Amino acid sequence: MGRYVSIFFLTTLIIAVLFFTLPLLLGDILGEIEIIIGTLLVFLGSFIITQLFYIIDLLKKNCR
């Protein structure tokens, strides 16, 4: 379980860093609504990635 929690936080951190630094480098200023929607999408995307890792591990265990 700890492995999946760390995968979740790692993907959340990577996506959040990219989400907030790329617009600053490109000079684009985001509004408040876009930041809120983007943050929600970051958490949902991280959750989906973590669940995919979990499903892959379950399939590996069932094939053995």
Secondary structure, DSSP 8 states (H G I E B T S, - for coil): -HHHHHHHHHHHHHHHHHHHHHHHHHT----HHHHHHHHHHHHHHHHHHHHHHHHHHHHHHHH-
